[in-house]
């Protein structure tokens, strides 16, 4: 029998949470945010055709729920569509650009201390 303590699971009520404004140049939208165990969990909705202006160096892991977008890196671009997951390592410059068809909704996890 293990003596290691396991943290209880945490349920996050995204449907019951209020939407907040998400202000990132070129990708203004709305977001629901939870902080758990040193991680920031976001349900992020961005408008059709969003185009992030700034490069990001923070790593992210996520899952695409709705819409299509492309993650641009310095040396390549990766298209993402509903049902796909993505993993972006820390320190790899990237930015995203949405398609014009519909809003993009993604679930994103990154390591960010709670404010």
N, C-alpha and C positions, 0 to 999 in steps of 0.2 A: 504494500500500500504506500502510495506516495505522500510525503509530507509537504510537498510543494503547494502553496496556496494559489488558487486560480481565481482571477477577478470575475465577478458575476457579469453576465452579458448585459449590455446596455441597450434598451430600446429607444429609438429616436423617432419621435412623432413628426416626420416631415409634413404629412398632410395637415396636421393641426398647427404647424408653425406659420408665423407671418412672413410674407415676402418682404425683403429689404431691397433698396436700390443697390445695384452693383455698378460702380463707376470706375471703369478702366478705359483709357482712351481708345476709341474705335470699337469697343465691345461693352457698351453700356447696356445693362439688362437688369435682371433681378435675381436674388439669391436667398436661400434658406441655409443657415449655418449652424452647425453643432460642433463643440469641442469635446473630444474624448481621448484621454490618455496621451496627451501631447500631439494629437492629430486634429486637423481641421477637416470636417466633412461638409461638403457643400452640394446642394441641389441647385444647379445654375441654369438659368434660362437666358439665352442671348437671342437678339432679333435676327431675322433673315439677313444674310449678307454682311454680318459683322466682320470687322477686319482689325485685329489688334495692331496698334501702332508701335508698341514697345516690345522688345525682346525680353523674355523671362528666363531666369536661371534656376528657379526653384523646381524641384522634381515633383511630379504629380502621377497619381494612379487614378484611373477613372473608367467609367462605363457610359456608353452613349445610349440614351433612352429615346431621343427623337432628333430628327434633323441630320443633315450631313455637314461635315466641316473638314478642313485640312489642317494638319499640324505641320508648319514649315520649320525646318531646321536649316542651318547654314548650308548643308550639303545635300539635302533631300527634302521631299515632302511626303507626308503619309495621310491618305484619305481615311476618314472615319465615318461610319454609318451606324444606324441603330443596331444594337446587339453586339457591337464590338467593344472590347476593352482596350485600354492603352496604358503604357508605362513609360514615363519620361524621367530619366535619371537626373539627379541634381547636377548643376553646372553645365547642362547641355542647352545652349541657347535655342529658344523656340518661340513661336507665336502662332496664333490660330486664325483661320479665316472661314466664315460660314458660307454655305450655299445660299442662293436667293430664294429657294422654294418655301421654306418654313423655318420657324424658330428652332434653335438647337437647345436641347435639354440634356445635360450631362450630370452624372454623379462623380464628384472629384474628391480625392483624399490627398492631403499633403501634410507635412510636418511643420506646424506653425503653433507657437505657444498661444494660449488663450490670452486675449487682451485684458 
